[in-house]
Amino acid sequence: MQTIFIQVKCDLGKVYKVAEETVENVEQVSEIHSISGQFDLLIKCYLEDSDDIGHFISEKIQTISGIKDTYTLITFKAFS
């Protein structure tokens, strides 16, 4: 299982709509948080090891209406 975080910049006034559509339509999404700073949303996703991250981002995330830009963080290990 791969864990990735995606920072999303939305069109003005579209943050809540983007979050709602993403959580409803992208099954790999675990959590979505509104954040401050350069980006509007932080999305946590779990992908299968065989999933291609580039295709997932470009086909499942960047095609959502209201998304202006993304920045993806790929994780290595989770500590608890």
PDB file of N, CA, C and O in Angstrom, chain B, residues numbered from 101:
ATOM      1  N   MET B 101       0.841  -1.179   0.000  1.00  0.00           N
ATOM      2  CA  MET B 101       0.000   0.000   0.000  1.00  0.00           C
ATOM      3  C   MET B 101       0.888   1.244   0.000  1.00  0.00           C
ATOM      4  O   MET B 101       1.846   1.325   0.768  1.00  0.00           O
ATOM      5  N   GLN B 102       0.570   2.207  -0.858  1.00  0.00           N
ATOM      6  CA  GLN B 102       1.288   3.479  -0.932  1.00  0.00           C
ATOM      7  C   GLN B 102       0.426   4.579  -0.320  1.00  0.00           C
ATOM      8  O   GLN B 102      -0.776   4.644  -0.575  1.00  0.00           O
ATOM      9  N   THR B 103       1.039   5.443   0.487  1.00  0.00           N
ATOM     10  CA  THR B 103       0.335   6.598   1.033  1.00  0.00           C
ATOM     11  C   THR B 103       0.907   7.843   0.383  1.00  0.00           C
ATOM     12  O   THR B 103       2.123   8.034   0.358  1.00  0.00           O
ATOM     13  N   ILE B 104       0.030   8.691  -0.144  1.00  0.00           N
ATOM     14  CA  ILE B 104       0.461   9.954  -0.715  1.00  0.00           C
ATOM     15  C   ILE B 104      -0.393  11.080  -0.141  1.00  0.00           C
ATOM     16  O   ILE B 104      -1.538  10.873   0.263  1.00  0.00           O
ATOM     17  N   PHE B 105       0.185  12.261  -0.116  1.00  0.00           N
ATOM     18  CA  PHE B 105      -0.528  13.471   0.263  1.00  0.00           C
ATOM     19  C   PHE B 105      -0.509  14.410  -0.930  1.00  0.00           C
ATOM     20  O   PHE B 105       0.526  14.582  -1.573  1.00  0.00           O
ATOM     21  N   ILE B 106      -1.642  15.012  -1.223  1.00  0.00           N
ATOM     22  CA  ILE B 106      -1.743  15.925  -2.352  1.00  0.00           C
ATOM     23  C   ILE B 106      -2.209  17.282  -1.835  1.00  0.00           C
ATOM     24  O   ILE B 106      -3.281  17.396  -1.240  1.00  0.00           O
ATOM     25  N   GLN B 107      -1.400  18.296  -2.064  1.00  0.00           N
ATOM     26  CA  GLN B 107      -1.807  19.653  -1.753  1.00  0.00           C
ATOM     27  C   GLN B 107      -2.521  20.195  -2.986  1.00  0.00           C
ATOM     28  O   GLN B 107      -2.027  20.058  -4.105  1.00  0.00           O
ATOM     29  N   VAL B 108      -3.677  20.807  -2.780  1.00  0.00           N
ATOM     30  CA  VAL B 108      -4.509  21.257  -3.896  1.00  0.00           C
ATOM     31  C   VAL B 108      -4.798  22.747  -3.773  1.00  0.00           C
ATOM     32  O   VAL B 108      -5.204  23.228  -2.715  1.00  0.00           O
ATOM     33  N   LYS B 109      -4.583  23.470  -4.868  1.00  0.00           N
ATOM     34  CA  LYS B 109      -4.984  24.868  -4.965  1.00  0.00           C
ATOM     35  C   LYS B 109      -6.263  24.894  -5.796  1.00  0.00           C
ATOM     36  O   LYS B 109      -6.312  24.335  -6.891  1.00  0.00           O
ATOM     37  N   CYS B 110      -7.293  25.544  -5.267  1.00  0.00           N
ATOM     38  CA  CYS B 110      -8.598  25.577  -5.924  1.00  0.00           C
ATOM     39  C   CYS B 110      -8.876  26.945  -6.537  1.00  0.00           C
ATOM     40  O   CYS B 110      -8.277  27.950  -6.155  1.00  0.00           O
ATOM     41  N   ASP B 111      -9.792  26.958  -7.490  1.00  0.00           N
ATOM     42  CA  ASP B 111     -10.303  28.222  -7.991  1.00  0.00           C
ATOM     43  C   ASP B 111     -10.982  28.946  -6.843  1.00  0.00           C
ATOM     44  O   ASP B 111     -11.490  28.313  -5.918  1.00  0.00           O
ATOM     45  N   LEU B 112     -10.993  30.266  -6.898  1.00  0.00           N
ATOM     46  CA  LEU B 112     -11.607  31.056  -5.836  1.00  0.00           C
ATOM     47  C   LEU B 112     -13.057  30.648  -5.614  1.00  0.00           C
ATOM     48  O   LEU B 112     -13.833  30.527  -6.562  1.00  0.00           O
ATOM     49  N   GLY B 113     -13.407  30.437  -4.355  1.00  0.00           N
ATOM     50  CA  GLY B 113     -14.767  30.085  -3.984  1.00  0.00           C
ATOM     51  C   GLY B 113     -15.161  28.643  -4.217  1.00  0.00           C
ATOM     52  O   GLY B 113     -16.333  28.300  -4.064  1.00  0.00           O
ATOM     53  N   LYS B 114     -14.223  27.791  -4.582  1.00  0.00           N
ATOM     54  CA  LYS B 114     -14.541  26.402  -4.942  1.00  0.00           C
ATOM     55  C   LYS B 114     -14.004  25.360  -3.962  1.00  0.00           C
ATOM     56  O   LYS B 114     -14.142  24.164  -4.216  1.00  0.00           O
ATOM     57  N   VAL B 115     -13.398  25.776  -2.855  1.00  0.00           N
ATOM     58  CA  VAL B 115     -12.738  24.831  -1.950  1.00  0.00           C
ATOM     59  C   VAL B 115     -13.693  23.761  -1.431  1.00  0.00           C
ATOM     60  O   VAL B 115     -13.385  22.571  -1.502  1.00  0.00           O
ATOM     61  N   TYR B 116     -14.832  24.165  -0.919  1.00  0.00           N
ATOM     62  CA  TYR B 116     -15.757  23.192  -0.332  1.00  0.00           C
ATOM     63  C   TYR B 116     -16.361  22.281  -1.400  1.00  0.00           C
ATOM     64  O   TYR B 116     -16.571  21.093  -1.158  1.00  0.00           O
ATOM     65  N   LYS B 117     -16.635  22.831  -2.565  1.00  0.00           N
ATOM     66  CA  LYS B 117     -17.178  22.022  -3.660  1.00  0.00           C
ATOM     67  C   LYS B 117     -16.155  20.978  -4.121  1.00  0.00           C
ATOM     68  O   LYS B 117     -16.502  19.821  -4.353  1.00  0.00           O
ATOM     69  N   VAL B 118     -14.902  21.394  -4.251  1.00  0.00           N
ATOM     70  CA  VAL B 118     -13.835  20.467  -4.649  1.00  0.00           C
ATOM     71  C   VAL B 118     -13.677  19.366  -3.603  1.00  0.00           C
ATOM     72  O   VAL B 118     -13.579  18.191  -3.959  1.00  0.00           O
ATOM     73  N   ALA B 119     -13.650  19.726  -2.323  1.00  0.00           N
ATOM     74  CA  ALA B 119     -13.490  18.738  -1.251  1.00  0.00           C
ATOM     75  C   ALA B 119     -14.633  17.734  -1.271  1.00  0.00           C
ATOM     76  O   ALA B 119     -14.413  16.526  -1.179  1.00  0.00           O
ATOM     77  N   GLU B 120     -15.852  18.240  -1.391  1.00  0.00           N
ATOM     78  CA  GLU B 120     -17.027  17.364  -1.401  1.00  0.00           C
ATOM     79  C   GLU B 120     -17.005  16.404  -2.593  1.00  0.00           C
ATOM     80  O   GLU B 120     -17.228  15.204  -2.434  1.00  0.00           O
ATOM     81  N   GLU B 121     -16.737  16.935  -3.775  1.00  0.00           N
ATOM     82  CA  GLU B 121     -16.713  16.084  -4.976  1.00  0.00           C
ATOM     83  C   GLU B 121     -15.603  15.040  -4.891  1.00  0.00           C
ATOM     84  O   GLU B 121     -15.794  13.892  -5.291  1.00  0.00           O
ATOM     85  N   THR B 122     -14.457  15.437  -4.373  1.00  0.00           N
ATOM     86  CA  THR B 122     -13.316  14.521  -4.290  1.00  0.00           C
ATOM     87  C   THR B 122     -13.587  13.377  -3.321  1.00  0.00           C
ATOM     88  O   THR B 122     -13.356  12.214  -3.653  1.00  0.00           O
ATOM     89  N   VAL B 123     -14.073  13.698  -2.128  1.00  0.00           N
ATOM     90  CA  VAL B 123     -14.309  12.648  -1.135  1.00  0.00           C
ATOM     91  C   VAL B 123     -15.428  11.702  -1.578  1.00  0.00           C
ATOM     92  O   VAL B 123     -15.415  10.522  -1.227  1.00  0.00           O
ATOM     93  N   GLU B 124     -16.387  12.209  -2.341  1.00  0.00           N
ATOM     94  CA  GLU B 124     -17.492  11.363  -2.815  1.00  0.00           C
ATOM     95  C   GLU B 124     -17.112  10.480  -4.002  1.00  0.00           C
ATOM     96  O   GLU B 124     -17.661   9.389  -4.155  1.00  0.00           O
ATOM     97  N   ASN B 125     -16.184  10.934  -4.844  1.00  0.00           N
ATOM     98  CA  ASN B 125     -15.942  10.261  -6.119  1.00  0.00           C
ATOM     99  C   ASN B 125     -14.594   9.565  -6.266  1.00  0.00           C
ATOM    100  O   ASN B 125     -14.392   8.828  -7.231  1.00  0.00           O
ATOM    101  N   VAL B 126     -13.670   9.780  -5.339  1.00  0.00           N
ATOM    102  CA  VAL B 126     -12.345   9.153  -5.455  1.00  0.00           C
ATOM    103  C   VAL B 126     -12.174   8.203  -4.284  1.00  0.00           C
ATOM    104  O   VAL B 126     -11.899   8.634  -3.164  1.00  0.00           O
ATOM    105  N   GLU B 127     -12.334   6.918  -4.537  1.00  0.00           N
ATOM    106  CA  GLU B 127     -12.354   5.928  -3.459  1.00  0.00           C
ATOM    107  C   GLU B 127     -11.034   5.812  -2.711  1.00  0.00           C
ATOM    108  O   GLU B 127     -11.024   5.362  -1.566  1.00  0.00           O
ATOM    109  N   GLN B 128      -9.930   6.201  -3.316  1.00  0.00           N
ATOM    110  CA  GLN B 128      -8.622   6.101  -2.661  1.00  0.00           C
ATOM    111  C   GLN B 128      -8.405   7.189  -1.608  1.00  0.00           C
ATOM    112  O   GLN B 128      -7.441   7.124  -0.845  1.00  0.00           O
ATOM    113  N   VAL B 129      -9.284   8.180  -1.559  1.00  0.00           N
ATOM    114  CA  VAL B 129      -9.142   9.277  -0.605  1.00  0.00           C
ATOM    115  C   VAL B 129      -9.506   8.795   0.796  1.00  0.00           C
ATOM    116  O   VAL B 129     -10.567   8.210   1.012  1.00  0.00           O
ATOM    117  N   SER B 130      -8.605   9.053   1.743  1.00  0.00           N
ATOM    118  CA  SER B 130      -8.820   8.705   3.139  1.00  0.00           C
ATOM    119  C   SER B 130      -9.325   9.911   3.931  1.00  0.00           C
ATOM    120  O   SER B 130     -10.274   9.797   4.708  1.00  0.00           O
ATOM    121  N   GLU B 131      -8.689  11.062   3.732  1.00  0.00           N
ATOM    122  CA  GLU B 131      -9.031  12.278   4.468  1.00  0.00           C
ATOM    123  C   GLU B 131      -8.789  13.487   3.580  1.00  0.00           C
ATOM    124  O   GLU B 131      -7.945  13.464   2.684  1.00  0.00           O
ATOM    125  N   ILE B 132      -9.551  14.548   3.847  1.00  0.00           N
ATOM    126  CA  ILE B 132      -9.303  15.845   3.214  1.00  0.00           C
ATOM    127  C   ILE B 132      -9.365  16.900   4.310  1.00  0.00           C
ATOM    128  O   ILE B 132     -10.308  16.945   5.100  1.00  0.00           O
ATOM    129  N   HIS B 133      -8.341  17.749   4.342  1.00  0.00           N
ATOM    130  CA  HIS B 133      -8.275  18.828   5.322  1.00  0.00           C
ATOM    131  C   HIS B 133      -8.166  20.159   4.588  1.00  0.00           C
ATOM    132  O   HIS B 133      -7.445  20.263   3.596  1.00  0.00           O
ATOM    133  N   SER B 134      -8.882  21.183   5.071  1.00  0.00           N
ATOM    134  CA  SER B 134      -8.643  22.532   4.573  1.00  0.00           C
ATOM    135  C   SER B 134      -7.416  23.050   5.316  1.00  0.00           C
ATOM    136  O   SER B 134      -7.260  22.812   6.514  1.00  0.00           O
ATOM    137  N   ILE B 135      -6.546  23.763   4.597  1.00  0.00           N
ATOM    138  CA  ILE B 135      -5.279  24.207   5.175  1.00  0.00           C
ATOM    139  C   ILE B 135      -5.020  25.668   4.807  1.00  0.00           C
ATOM    140  O   ILE B 135      -5.651  26.220   3.906  1.00  0.00           O
ATOM    141  N   SER B 136      -4.080  26.276   5.525  1.00  0.00           N
ATOM    142  CA  SER B 136      -3.661  27.636   5.205  1.00  0.00           C
ATOM    143  C   SER B 136      -2.362  27.572   4.406  1.00  0.00           C
ATOM    144  O   SER B 136      -1.714  26.528   4.326  1.00  0.00           O
ATOM    145  N   GLY B 137      -2.000  28.696   3.824  1.00  0.00           N
ATOM    146  CA  GLY B 137      -0.756  28.758   3.064  1.00  0.00           C
ATOM    147  C   GLY B 137      -1.011  28.818   1.575  1.00  0.00           C
ATOM    148  O   GLY B 137      -2.054  29.299   1.133  1.00  0.00           O
ATOM    149  N   GLN B 138      -0.061  28.330   0.805  1.00  0.00           N
ATOM    150  CA  GLN B 138      -0.135  28.400  -0.662  1.00  0.00           C
ATOM    151  C   GLN B 138      -1.229  27.519  -1.249  1.00  0.00           C
ATOM    152  O   GLN B 138      -1.717  27.791  -2.346  1.00  0.00           O
ATOM    153  N   PHE B 139      -1.620  26.474  -0.539  1.00  0.00           N
ATOM    154  CA  PHE B 139      -2.623  25.545  -1.034  1.00  0.00           C
ATOM    155  C   PHE B 139      -3.856  25.594  -0.137  1.00  0.00           C
ATOM    156  O   PHE B 139      -3.793  26.063   0.999  1.00  0.00           O
ATOM    157  N   ASP B 140      -4.977  25.102  -0.662  1.00  0.00           N
ATOM    158  CA  ASP B 140      -6.253  25.171   0.035  1.00  0.00           C
ATOM    159  C   ASP B 140      -6.649  23.868   0.733  1.00  0.00           C
ATOM    160  O   ASP B 140      -7.292  23.891   1.782  1.00  0.00           O
ATOM    161  N   LEU B 141      -6.262  22.736   0.145  1.00  0.00           N
ATOM    162  CA  LEU B 141      -6.656  21.427   0.665  1.00  0.00           C
ATOM    163  C   LEU B 141      -5.446  20.510   0.759  1.00  0.00           C
ATOM    164  O   LEU B 141      -4.504  20.619  -0.025  1.00  0.00           O
ATOM    165  N   LEU B 142      -5.488  19.602   1.733  1.00  0.00           N
ATOM    166  CA  LEU B 142      -4.507  18.529   1.855  1.00  0.00           C
ATOM    167  C   LEU B 142      -5.291  17.224   1.806  1.00  0.00           C
ATOM    168  O   LEU B 142      -6.149  16.973   2.652  1.00  0.00           O
ATOM    169  N   ILE B 143      -4.993  16.403   0.815  1.00  0.00           N
ATOM    170  CA  ILE B 143      -5.713  15.148   0.597  1.00  0.00           C
ATOM    171  C   ILE B 143      -4.781  13.974   0.882  1.00  0.00           C
ATOM    172  O   ILE B 143      -3.678  13.898   0.339  1.00  0.00           O
ATOM    173  N   LYS B 144      -5.235  13.066   1.735  1.00  0.00           N
ATOM    174  CA  LYS B 144      -4.473  11.849   2.036  1.00  0.00           C
ATOM    175  C   LYS B 144      -5.111  10.694   1.272  1.00  0.00           C
ATOM    176  O   LYS B 144      -6.317  10.463   1.363  1.00  0.00           O
ATOM    177  N   CYS B 145      -4.282   9.972   0.516  1.00  0.00           N
ATOM    178  CA  CYS B 145      -4.779   8.857  -0.298  1.00  0.00           C
ATOM    179  C   CYS B 145      -3.959   7.606  -0.050  1.00  0.00           C
ATOM    180  O   CYS B 145      -2.755   7.664   0.200  1.00  0.00           O
ATOM    181  N   TYR B 146      -4.640   6.476  -0.126  1.00  0.00           N
ATOM    182  CA  TYR B 146      -3.984   5.173  -0.086  1.00  0.00           C
ATOM    183  C   TYR B 146      -4.145   4.527  -1.451  1.00  0.00           C
ATOM    184  O   TYR B 146      -5.263   4.331  -1.927  1.00  0.00           O
ATOM    185  N   LEU B 147      -3.014   4.196  -2.083  1.00  0.00           N
ATOM    186  CA  LEU B 147      -3.027   3.544  -3.389  1.00  0.00           C
ATOM    187  C   LEU B 147      -2.451   2.139  -3.268  1.00  0.00           C
ATOM    188  O   LEU B 147      -1.609   1.872  -2.410  1.00  0.00           O
ATOM    189  N   GLU B 148      -2.903   1.271  -4.113  1.00  0.00           N
ATOM    190  CA  GLU B 148      -2.314  -0.070  -4.185  1.00  0.00           C
ATOM    191  C   GLU B 148      -0.879   0.057  -4.685  1.00  0.00           C
ATOM    192  O   GLU B 148      -0.552   1.003  -5.401  1.00  0.00           O
ATOM    193  N   ASP B 149      -0.023  -0.892  -4.310  1.00  0.00           N
ATOM    194  CA  ASP B 149       1.371  -0.855  -4.745  1.00  0.00           C
ATOM    195  C   ASP B 149       1.491  -0.851  -6.265  1.00  0.00           C
ATOM    196  O   ASP B 149       2.438  -0.287  -6.813  1.00  0.00           O
ATOM    197  N   SER B 150       0.548  -1.468  -6.938  1.00  0.00           N
ATOM    198  CA  SER B 150       0.596  -1.555  -8.402  1.00  0.00           C
ATOM    199  C   SER B 150       0.044  -0.302  -9.093  1.00  0.00           C
ATOM    200  O   SER B 150       0.190  -0.158 -10.307  1.00  0.00           O
ATOM    201  N   ASP B 151      -0.586   0.607  -8.337  1.00  0.00           N
ATOM    202  CA  ASP B 151      -1.146   1.823  -8.937  1.00  0.00           C
ATOM    203  C   ASP B 151      -0.034   2.784  -9.332  1.00  0.00           C
ATOM    204  O   ASP B 151       0.950   2.942  -8.611  1.00  0.00           O
ATOM    205  N   ASP B 152      -0.202   3.421 -10.482  1.00  0.00           N
ATOM    206  CA  ASP B 152       0.737   4.427 -10.957  1.00  0.00           C
ATOM    207  C   ASP B 152       0.310   5.784 -10.394  1.00  0.00           C
ATOM    208  O   ASP B 152      -0.785   6.261 -10.690  1.00  0.00           O
ATOM    209  N   ILE B 153       1.162   6.399  -9.592  1.00  0.00           N
ATOM    210  CA  ILE B 153       0.825   7.657  -8.938  1.00  0.00           C
ATOM    211  C   ILE B 153       0.569   8.764  -9.962  1.00  0.00           C
ATOM    212  O   ILE B 153      -0.371   9.544  -9.805  1.00  0.00           O
ATOM    213  N   GLY B 154       1.376   8.839 -10.983  1.00  0.00           N
ATOM    214  CA  GLY B 154       1.213   9.871 -12.005  1.00  0.00           C
ATOM    215  C   GLY B 154      -0.125   9.795 -12.703  1.00  0.00           C
ATOM    216  O   GLY B 154      -0.789  10.813 -12.901  1.00  0.00           O
ATOM    217  N   HIS B 155      -0.523   8.592 -13.077  1.00  0.00           N
ATOM    218  CA  HIS B 155      -1.833   8.419 -13.721  1.00  0.00           C
ATOM    219  C   HIS B 155      -2.962   8.749 -12.747  1.00  0.00           C
ATOM    220  O   HIS B 155      -3.951   9.374 -13.132  1.00  0.00           O
ATOM    221  N   PHE B 156      -2.820   8.334 -11.492  1.00  0.00           N
ATOM    222  CA  PHE B 156      -3.848   8.625 -10.495  1.00  0.00           C
ATOM    223  C   PHE B 156      -4.039  10.138 -10.342  1.00  0.00           C
ATOM    224  O   PHE B 156      -5.168  10.628 -10.368  1.00  0.00           O
ATOM    225  N   ILE B 157      -2.940  10.870 -10.185  1.00  0.00           N
ATOM    226  CA  ILE B 157      -3.019  12.323 -10.014  1.00  0.00           C
ATOM    227  C   ILE B 157      -3.617  12.986 -11.253  1.00  0.00           C
ATOM    228  O   ILE B 157      -4.533  13.801 -11.144  1.00  0.00           O
ATOM    229  N   SER B 158      -3.099  12.637 -12.425  1.00  0.00           N
ATOM    230  CA  SER B 158      -3.543  13.326 -13.642  1.00  0.00           C
ATOM    231  C   SER B 158      -4.946  12.929 -14.088  1.00  0.00           C
ATOM    232  O   SER B 158      -5.639  13.735 -14.707  1.00  0.00           O
ATOM    233  N   GLU B 159      -5.378  11.716 -13.790  1.00  0.00           N
ATOM    234  CA  GLU B 159      -6.681  11.251 -14.266  1.00  0.00           C
ATOM    235  C   GLU B 159      -7.789  11.338 -13.223  1.00  0.00           C
ATOM    236  O   GLU B 159      -8.944  11.567 -13.581  1.00  0.00           O
ATOM    237  N   LYS B 160      -7.469  11.160 -11.944  1.00  0.00           N
ATOM    238  CA  LYS B 160      -8.502  11.130 -10.899  1.00  0.00           C
ATOM    239  C   LYS B 160      -8.601  12.436 -10.115  1.00  0.00           C
ATOM    240  O   LYS B 160      -9.688  12.806  -9.670  1.00  0.00           O
ATOM    241  N   ILE B 161      -7.479  13.138  -9.941  1.00  0.00           N
ATOM    242  CA  ILE B 161      -7.474  14.336  -9.110  1.00  0.00           C
ATOM    243  C   ILE B 161      -7.514  15.610  -9.954  1.00  0.00           C
ATOM    244  O   ILE B 161      -8.398  16.447  -9.767  1.00  0.00           O
ATOM    245  N   GLN B 162      -6.581  15.762 -10.865  1.00  0.00           N
ATOM    246  CA  GLN B 162      -6.484  17.008 -11.622  1.00  0.00           C
ATOM    247  C   GLN B 162      -7.657  17.252 -12.566  1.00  0.00           C
ATOM    248  O   GLN B 162      -7.821  18.364 -13.066  1.00  0.00           O
ATOM    249  N   THR B 163      -8.457  16.253 -12.812  1.00  0.00           N
ATOM    250  CA  THR B 163      -9.622  16.419 -13.688  1.00  0.00           C
ATOM    251  C   THR B 163     -10.860  16.906 -12.927  1.00  0.00           C
ATOM    252  O   THR B 163     -11.889  17.173 -13.548  1.00  0.00           O
ATOM    253  N   ILE B 164     -10.783  17.027 -11.613  1.00  0.00           N
ATOM    254  CA  ILE B 164     -11.915  17.491 -10.815  1.00  0.00           C
ATOM    255  C   ILE B 164     -12.110  18.986 -11.044  1.00  0.00           C
ATOM    256  O   ILE B 164     -11.169  19.773 -10.936  1.00  0.00           O
ATOM    257  N   SER B 165     -13.324  19.357 -11.356  1.00  0.00           N
ATOM    258  CA  SER B 165     -13.650  20.751 -11.633  1.00  0.00           C
ATOM    259  C   SER B 165     -13.342  21.626 -10.420  1.00  0.00           C
ATOM    260  O   SER B 165     -13.727  21.304  -9.296  1.00  0.00           O
ATOM    261  N   GLY B 166     -12.647  22.730 -10.660  1.00  0.00           N
ATOM    262  CA  GLY B 166     -12.313  23.664  -9.592  1.00  0.00           C
ATOM    263  C   GLY B 166     -10.897  23.536  -9.077  1.00  0.00           C
ATOM    264  O   GLY B 166     -10.454  24.370  -8.287  1.00  0.00           O
ATOM    265  N   ILE B 167     -10.171  22.507  -9.505  1.00  0.00           N
ATOM    266  CA  ILE B 167      -8.778  22.352  -9.094  1.00  0.00           C
ATOM    267  C   ILE B 167      -7.894  23.123 -10.070  1.00  0.00           C
ATOM    268  O   ILE B 167      -7.961  22.941 -11.286  1.00  0.00           O
ATOM    269  N   LYS B 168      -7.064  23.988  -9.493  1.00  0.00           N
ATOM    270  CA  LYS B 168      -6.177  24.826 -10.289  1.00  0.00           C
ATOM    271  C   LYS B 168      -4.758  24.260 -10.365  1.00  0.00           C
ATOM    272  O   LYS B 168      -4.105  24.351 -11.404  1.00  0.00           O
ATOM    273  N   ASP B 169      -4.276  23.666  -9.242  1.00  0.00           N
ATOM    274  CA  ASP B 169      -2.893  23.196  -9.174  1.00  0.00           C
ATOM    275  C   ASP B 169      -2.783  22.130  -8.097  1.00  0.00           C
ATOM    276  O   ASP B 169      -3.569  22.113  -7.150  1.00  0.00           O
ATOM    277  N   THR B 170      -1.806  21.240  -8.241  1.00  0.00           N
ATOM    278  CA  THR B 170      -1.552  20.218  -7.237  1.00  0.00           C
ATOM    279  C   THR B 170      -0.055  20.092  -6.973  1.00  0.00           C
ATOM    280  O   THR B 170       0.774  20.443  -7.812  1.00  0.00           O
ATOM    281  N   TYR B 171       0.267  19.583  -5.789  1.00  0.00           N
ATOM    282  CA  TYR B 171       1.638  19.276  -5.403  1.00  0.00           C
ATOM    283  C   TYR B 171       1.575  17.980  -4.606  1.00  0.00           C
ATOM    284  O   TYR B 171       0.906  17.914  -3.575  1.00  0.00           O
ATOM    285  N   THR B 172       2.269  16.953  -5.080  1.00  0.00           N
ATOM    286  CA  THR B 172       2.151  15.620  -4.492  1.00  0.00           C
ATOM    287  C   THR B 172       3.372  15.269  -3.646  1.00  0.00           C
ATOM    288  O   THR B 172       4.514  15.479  -4.054  1.00  0.00           O
ATOM    289  N   LEU B 173       3.099  14.725  -2.451  1.00  0.00           N
ATOM    290  CA  LEU B 173       4.149  14.225  -1.562  1.00  0.00           C
ATOM    291  C   LEU B 173       4.011  12.714  -1.463  1.00  0.00           C
ATOM    292  O   LEU B 173       2.939  12.204  -1.139  1.00  0.00           O
ATOM    293  N   ILE B 174       5.086  12.005  -1.740  1.00  0.00           N
ATOM    294  CA  ILE B 174       5.102  10.554  -1.648  1.00  0.00           C
ATOM    295  C   ILE B 174       5.783  10.168  -0.335  1.00  0.00           C
ATOM    296  O   ILE B 174       6.882  10.634  -0.034  1.00  0.00           O
ATOM    297  N   THR B 175       5.118   9.314   0.440  1.00  0.00           N
ATOM    298  CA  THR B 175       5.668   8.955   1.749  1.00  0.00           C
ATOM    299  C   THR B 175       6.486   7.656   1.656  1.00  0.00           C
ATOM    300  O   THR B 175       6.323   6.858   0.733  1.00  0.00           O
ATOM    301  N   PHE B 176       7.360   7.480   2.638  1.00  0.00           N
ATOM    302  CA  PHE B 176       8.182   6.278   2.704  1.00  0.00           C
ATOM    303  C   PHE B 176       7.781   5.366   3.851  1.00  0.00           C
ATOM    304  O   PHE B 176       7.604   4.164   3.656  1.00  0.00           O
ATOM    305  N   LYS B 177       7.638   5.927   5.043  1.00  0.00           N
ATOM    306  CA  LYS B 177       7.349   5.128   6.223  1.00  0.00           C
ATOM    307  C   LYS B 177       6.500   5.948   7.190  1.00  0.00           C
ATOM    308  O   LYS B 177       6.716   7.148   7.358  1.00  0.00           O
ATOM    309  N   ALA B 178       5.541   5.292   7.818  1.00  0.00           N
ATOM    310  CA  ALA B 178       4.729   5.943   8.842  1.00  0.00           C
ATOM    311  C   ALA B 178       5.252   5.529  10.224  1.00  0.00           C
ATOM    312  O   ALA B 178       5.532   4.354  10.463  1.00  0.00           O
ATOM    313  N   PHE B 179       5.378   6.488  11.111  1.00  0.00           N
ATOM    314  CA  PHE B 179       5.834   6.214  12.477  1.00  0.00           C
ATOM    315  C   PHE B 179       4.671   6.429  13.428  1.00  0.00           C
ATOM    316  O   PHE B 179       3.836   7.306  13.208  1.00  0.00           O
ATOM    317  N   SER B 180       4.614   5.625  14.489  1.00  0.00           N
ATOM    318  CA  SER B 180       3.556   5.829  15.479  1.00  0.00           C
ATOM    319  C   SER B 180       4.110   5.737  16.883  1.00  0.00           C
ATOM    320  O   SER B 180       3.365   5.882  17.852  1.00  0.00           O
TER     321      SER B 180
END
